[in-house]
Amino acid sequence: MNKNSMMEKLSNFSELVMFQHSIFSLPFIFIAMLTAAHGWFGWKLLFLGALAAVSARNFAMGVNRYLDRDIDALNPRTKNRPSVDGRTSIREMQLFIIGNALLFIVVSYFINTLALVLSVPILAVLAAYTYFKRFSASAHLILGVSLGLAPIAGAVAVLGEIPLWSVYLAIGVMFWVAGFDLLYSLQDMEFDRAHGLHSIPAKLGEKKTLAIARIFHLLAVVFWGLYVGPSEIGSYGTMAVIVSTLLLGYEHLLVLEDPKNIDKAFFTVNGYLGFVFLLFVIIGVSW
């Protein structure tokens, strides 16, 4: 395979798993690691933590694209994905899924015993989302749980245990992700209804979906607030929660003003939120 072909394959796989969406989970695994270590946790854990997060997400997205290729082929919004148009073959997707699963387990082994014990159950949860949306509207929360595992994994990597503050942080991430997934799913509301797929927008409509998304994001803020106390992150943790609240409010305002703003609300605002939260935690542990 020549250089151009290799680059094209890498580009296809990046598009397949939407690598740029890693910005949603990566900040929170590092937030948990910084909190657990009360500061810098070392280059080794930085490398292993990043590798674990990326391989886990690649596995989850690979499974999703592989199993959903029949549905994606029917949806005008997704019919040009590499998993549908043939740029990535079934064999390549299978190898990609298996490779990332094995990489995640191996990396977990080098982190600590608890990380290794939890590695396979975590992969099972990550794969569950694709199945849930075929029979239950709770799939939005399953996706939230999948990304909510990131801060728990970060705490486990540093401490070898699951402290209470990491659970609060994880539940906050769960409701944050489920909330913005509800907004994103509004784009496929009619498609889901037509093809018998289970989603809250398809079952309850736009108005109720927006209300539930607001409730989820309110709960996210509440649990992030609960994280601040036992985490001993101090006033900077409180500032992180306040700024996150403002960003979530802006996200809902964008969608209410014009449904065409969903992509901007989904990618831009949520992308900033994670990194702003991380920045405040870095300052907090530094001081």
Secondary structure, 3 states (H helix, E strand, C coil): CCHHHHHHHHHHHHHHHCHHHHHHCHHHHHHHHHHHHCCCCCHHHHHHHHHHHHHHHHHHHHHHHHHCHHHHCCCCCCCCCHHHHCCCCHHHHHHHHHHHHHHHHHHHHHHCHHHHHHHHHHHHHHHHHHHHCCCCCCHHHHHHHHHHHHHHHHHHHHHCCCCHHHHHHHHHHHHHHHHHHHHHHHHHHHHHHHCCCCCHHHHHHHHHHHHHHHHHHHHHHHHHHHHHHHHCCCHHHHHHHHHHHHHHHHHHHHHHHCHHHHHHHHHHHHHHHHHHHHHHHHHHHHC
